[in-house]
Amino acid sequence: MTTLKFFPLCLFLMLFMACGGDNSPSALFEIQLEGNSKSFQQNQNVAVSLKNKKDKTIESVTYTVDGKELPVSDGKITLNMPHLGDKILKANVSYDDTSVEVTKHLKLLAPNAPEIYTYEIIAEYPHDNKAYTQGLEFHNDTLYESTGKKGRSSLRKVDFKSGEVLQQVDLDQTYFGEGITILNNKIYMLTWRSGVGFIYDLKTLDKIDNFQFGESKEGWGLTNDGKKLYKSDGTEKIWFLNPETLVEEGHIETVTNKSINDSANELEYVDGKIYANVYQKPSVMIIDANSGAIEGVINFGGLSSKVTHHTTWSDTDNVLNGIAYHPERQTFFVTGKEWDKMFEVKIQKK
């Protein structure tokens, strides 16, 4: 009896498959892009076509990325989306009085290679070589610094000329401190993997609130443009946070003309650009804050030789980390984890 019950089921499945019963979008149509490539430059014109696998009568096809329609002209679409990174090209296909949506993943890269920059040292200042620097920012000629490592994490107010710590708030030993930024008389500070950030009063350094991370998970660098916060998380994404609700309201992806980059650490916003320490490297990326394009890279390789390295406090390799812009002086200040010096520099194209 088992055999008799099984036979009709097999017959049904054979008939279903023979009649072309698989009407899923991918079984009907496939988006084909020029050269079968998966990576393209922003504003590139790309040949596009739709493979009609079942010879359906197609009435119309509309292509979109990020909700923006990409008109077809001479068989090509222009990838002129404002934000770079991983994208999904969607084709809405109308056929036989119905419609389906098929998709294709692609990478939208920067239109140009990053330019190379170097620096001129303006001055050197003492820096606490026990500070595992994670965040650095100026406010009214006073330097604010956050430090990391569990049991050593802190928020500090510093006299940058003497290196003296004017005021310090230590984090609970369970937290690993990360980046900071200052907006509307508040200091926002991240922790690494605890999924929580802290808000402090700028004048008193009293903690006034906590906030939870959203999809970004980890906390790395933090900066702001006067309206929103930018947060790096150890991935290719830099997130936009509402400073009132601390909700993540979008992101950009950091991208060169050849690949998507996931190494942005400490952040500083200046005139539409995000300056980001490259994780564990002696360099800083210059990122367009709107598109995510890495437009430049600053090579700070020579600074490490000017610092007295040590292993007293940790097994750190004393890497460059910490960048702050002084708007009145129009210079940048950079240091590293447990460096005994801070450098005031001017950035210049190589």
TAHU-V354652 format. One record per backbone hydrogen bond with DSSP energy under -0.5 kcal/mol. NH is the residue of the N-H (numbers start at 0). CO is the residue of the C=O. Records with the same first field share a line. If there is no record, write none. Layout:
NH->CO ; CO
//
This chain:
4->0
5->1
6->2
7->3
8->4
9->5
10->6
11->7
12->8
13->9
14->10
15->11
16->12
17->13
18->14
19->16
20->15
22->20
26->23
27->23 ; 24
28->24
29->50
31->48
33->46
35->32
36->33
39->106
41->108
42->78
43->40
45->43 ; 76
47->74
48->31
50->29 ; 48
51->49
52->27 ; 50
53->27
54->51
57->55
58->93
59->93
61->91
63->89
64->67
67->64
68->66
69->62
70->68
72->70 ; 75
75->72
76->45
78->43 ; 76
79->77
83->290
84->107
86->105
88->86 ; 103
89->63 ; 87
90->101
91->61 ; 89
92->90 ; 99
93->59 ; 91
94->92 ; 97
95->56
97->94
99->92
101->90
103->88
105->86
106->37
107->84 ; 105
108->39 ; 106
109->255
114->294
116->296
117->347
119->345
121->343
122->343
124->341
125->160
126->339
130->127
131->129
132->130
133->145
134->145
136->143
138->141
141->138
142->157
143->136
144->155
145->134
146->153
147->131
150->174
151->148
152->148
153->146
154->168
155->144
156->166
157->142
158->163
159->157
162->158
165->156 ; 163
166->156
168->154
170->152
174->171
176->174
177->189
178->219
180->187
182->185
185->182
186->199
187->180 ; 185
188->197
189->178
190->195
191->175
196->210
197->188
198->208
199->186
200->205
201->184
204->200
207->198
208->198
210->196
212->194
216->213
217->215
218->191
219->231
222->229
224->227
228->240
229->222
230->238
231->220
232->236
233->263
237->251
238->230
239->249
240->228 ; 238
241->246
242->226
245->241
248->239 ; 246
251->237
253->235
254->252 ; 291
255->258
260->253
264->276
267->274
269->272
272->269
273->286
274->267 ; 272
275->273 ; 284
276->265
277->282
278->262 ; 276
280->277
282->280
283->297
284->275
285->295
286->273 ; 284
287->292
288->271
291->287
293->254
294->285 ; 292
295->285
296->114
297->283
298->116 ; 296
299->281 ; 297
302->299
304->301
305->302
306->303
308->306
320->334
323->332
325->330
326->324
329->325
330->325
331->344
332->323
333->342
334->321
336->318
337->130 ; 335
338->335
341->124
342->333
343->122
344->331 ; 342
345->119
347->117
349->115
//
